[in-house]
Amino acid sequence: MEFVISGGKAAPSTDEITTPQAAKVRRIANFLPRPELLRDAVIEHNQDDNTTSIRFETAAGPIRILLPVAEGFEFHIIHDSDTGPRILGTFRGASLSVRAVAFRISEFLRTRGLK
C-alpha cells in the first residue's frame, strides 16, 4: 500500500508516483525476504518533506526506513514515538543492490525484536 502526504494530510496514492526514489523503494519492498514484512510494508511519499520511506508497524510503534535524499547519503531507520521521531540506526546503501538493502532492513528489524 502507498500513501502520499501533502499539505499535512495523508491519502492513499491513486496516481503512480514516478520519481527515482519511488521506483527504488518499490523494488526494495518487493525483495523483503520475509512474508510478514512484505505484507505489513507501507510506502510513504511525503511531498511536504520531499522524502520517501517504507513504514512498518511494530510492537514498539511505527518504524520508518527513510531513503537517502541523494547519492552518498545514508538510509535512516526512524522510530516514530509519542515524543517524536528518533533515529535508531543508519547504514550506507548507495552502492548496494536493492536486494541487499531489503536484507539489511529485515535483519535490523529481526535482530532488535521489532519484526
Stockholm file with secondary structure:
# STOCKHOLM 1.0

chainA/1-115         MEFVISGGKAAPSTDEITTPQAAKVRRIANFLPRPELLRDAVIEHNQDDNTTSIRFETAAGPIRILLPVAEGFEFHIIHDSDTGPRILGTFRGASLSVRAVAFRISEFLRTRGLK
#=GR chainA/1-115 SS CEEEEETTEEEECCSCCCSHHHHHHHHHHHTCSSHHHHHHCEEEEETTTTEEEEEEEETTEEEEEECCSSTTCEEEEEEEETTEEEEEEEEECTTSCHHHHHHHHHHHHHHTTCC
#=GC SS_cons         CEEEEETTEEEECCSCCCSHHHHHHHHHHHTCSSHHHHHHCEEEEETTTTEEEEEEEETTEEEEEECCSSTTCEEEEEEEETTEEEEEEEEECTTSCHHHHHHHHHHHHHHTTCC
//
